[in-house]
Amino acid sequence: MHWNGKDSTVFQTQKEYIDTAVIPLIQIDGSDEGFRFAASAAEFTLSLANVIENQFKGRIVLFPSFSYTKSQDKQSIFETWQEELNKASFKHIFYVTSDRDWSTMGEEQNIIWIPSIPLDSMDQKMRNSVLEDQLRQLIPIFAKIWAN
């Protein structure tokens, strides 16, 4: 499910089954050295988030990405998102990112850090293969949290 009008209506009637929110975290970097890397990481993270949504359709809501800059306080961002999504009664909230800085917040926060793989030079078949490989690594993480 995506964060849109149609799917939000389904969510409201099926909350007991749709118990997980997924939020892609995307860093914006305007520096000469960081711009291309950040854009490539964003492409990878968003593509992976869509693959996750497709795999777990009916169990998760994929939210729009949250974009931030390096200077923003990550703890504050995290707490604000947690507070807002708890209002919607999500039992599980996962954050997906290619920004290593988030990995310091720990697994207990359900922040999934995946190193970015540049997708821009791959054909569609190769992209799909890479994203499916990454998804296979994530399935046990989701399953472990859902089992608790």
Phi, psi and omega per residue, in radians:
M1 nan 2.539 3.108
H2 -1.935 2.855 3.105
W3 -1.405 1.479 3.086
N4 -2.579 3.013 -3.060
G5 -1.044 -0.839 -3.107
K6 -1.084 -0.882 -3.109
D7 -1.201 -0.510 3.125
S8 -1.174 -0.555 3.071
T9 -1.148 -0.758 3.093
V10 -1.088 -0.761 3.136
F11 -1.001 -0.786 -3.098
Q12 -1.051 -0.548 -3.122
T13 -1.631 -0.216 -3.048
Q14 -2.172 0.475 -3.046
K15 -0.943 -0.568 -3.097
E16 -1.184 -0.354 -3.141
Y17 -1.796 -0.546 -3.108
I18 -1.725 1.512 -2.951
D19 -1.954 0.169 -3.002
T20 -2.301 2.324 3.044
A21 -1.889 2.451 3.066
V22 -2.176 2.193 -3.123
I23 -2.164 2.040 3.028
P24 -1.301 2.335 3.097
L25 -1.847 2.117 -3.014
I26 -2.136 2.097 3.097
Q27 -1.468 2.362 3.033
I28 -1.778 2.186 -3.126
D29 -2.305 1.975 -3.104
G30 -1.579 -0.011 -3.116
S31 -1.227 2.744 3.139
D32 -0.998 -0.773 -3.087
E33 -1.383 -0.424 -3.046
G34 -1.709 -0.312 -3.015
F35 -1.024 -0.955 -3.096
R36 -1.146 -0.734 3.129
F37 -1.065 -0.786 -3.134
A38 -1.116 -0.693 3.126
A39 -1.151 -0.723 3.112
S40 -1.146 -0.733 3.106
A41 -1.110 -0.670 3.112
A42 -1.117 -0.775 3.121
E43 -1.027 -0.785 3.137
F44 -1.114 -0.862 -3.098
T45 -1.063 -0.778 -3.134
L46 -1.179 -0.684 3.100
S47 -1.120 -0.756 3.123
L48 -1.133 -0.707 3.119
A49 -1.055 -0.673 3.099
N50 -1.180 -0.629 3.079
V51 -1.156 -0.706 3.083
I52 -1.061 -0.812 -3.141
E53 -1.045 -0.749 -3.135
N54 -1.120 -0.709 -3.134
Q55 -1.141 -0.706 -3.033
F56 -1.924 0.488 3.127
K57 -0.930 2.325 -3.110
G58 1.632 -0.155 3.114
R59 -2.053 -0.492 -3.080
I60 -2.172 2.788 2.932
V61 -2.007 2.150 3.074
L62 -1.587 2.018 3.137
F63 -1.489 2.815 3.033
P64 -1.066 2.716 -3.138
S65 -1.149 2.629 3.026
F66 -1.824 2.068 -3.140
S67 -1.726 2.464 -3.092
Y68 -2.614 2.935 3.072
T69 -1.898 2.869 -3.104
K70 -1.047 -0.534 -3.064
S71 -1.389 -0.220 -3.136
Q72 -1.289 2.595 -3.133
D73 -1.338 1.921 -3.076
K74 -1.141 -0.638 3.138
Q75 -1.095 -0.729 3.126
S76 -1.140 -0.756 3.094
I77 -1.022 -0.852 -3.116
F78 -1.027 -0.843 -3.105
E79 -1.099 -0.673 3.122
T80 -1.121 -0.799 3.108
W81 -1.081 -0.805 -3.133
Q82 -1.000 -0.822 -3.116
E83 -1.052 -0.807 -3.095
E84 -1.175 -0.754 -3.105
L85 -1.292 -0.465 3.040
N86 -1.127 -0.527 3.084
K87 -1.084 -0.527 -3.117
A88 -1.505 0.070 3.062
S89 1.221 0.478 3.036
F90 -1.253 2.290 3.091
K91 -1.373 -0.536 -3.076
H92 -2.307 2.382 3.103
I93 -2.285 2.114 3.121
F94 -1.992 2.462 3.046
Y95 -2.022 2.316 -3.124
V96 -2.039 2.269 -3.100
T97 -2.669 2.752 2.991
S98 -1.887 0.115 3.132
D99 -1.565 1.933 -3.076
R100 -1.013 -0.496 -3.118
D101 -0.993 -0.544 3.139
W102 -1.245 -0.427 -3.069
S103 -1.134 -0.336 3.128
T104 -1.274 -0.240 3.138
M105 -1.354 -0.275 2.997
G106 1.639 2.763 -3.137
E107 -1.126 -0.538 -3.084
E108 -1.089 -0.285 3.105
Q109 -1.605 0.033 -3.113
N110 1.022 0.651 3.036
I111 -1.664 2.036 -3.109
I112 -1.749 1.945 3.098
W113 -1.706 2.183 3.105
I114 -2.193 2.143 3.096
P115 -1.023 2.398 -3.106
S116 -1.206 2.431 3.031
I117 -2.057 2.106 -3.124
P118 -1.081 2.132 -3.103
L119 -1.765 -0.231 -2.955
D120 -1.100 -0.468 -3.120
S121 -1.712 0.086 -3.107
M122 -1.649 2.560 2.981
D123 -1.328 2.951 -3.027
Q124 -1.057 -0.673 -3.136
K125 -1.106 -0.774 3.124
M126 -1.158 -0.726 3.098
R127 -1.005 -0.846 -3.134
N128 -1.048 -0.723 3.136
S129 -1.101 -0.793 3.133
V130 -1.096 -0.795 -3.118
L131 -1.161 -0.657 3.089
E132 -1.148 -0.669 3.073
D133 -1.074 -0.749 3.112
Q134 -1.137 -0.705 3.122
L135 -1.048 -0.726 3.131
R136 -1.033 -0.540 3.090
Q137 -1.308 -0.458 -3.085
L138 -1.524 -0.481 -3.090
I139 -0.931 -0.799 3.116
P140 -1.090 -0.542 3.116
I141 -1.152 -0.833 3.106
F142 -1.090 -0.796 -3.098
A143 -1.068 -0.709 -3.140
K144 -1.097 -0.794 -3.141
I145 -1.166 -0.747 -3.133
W146 -1.144 -0.516 -3.115
A147 -1.271 -0.374 -3.114
N148 -1.494 nan nan
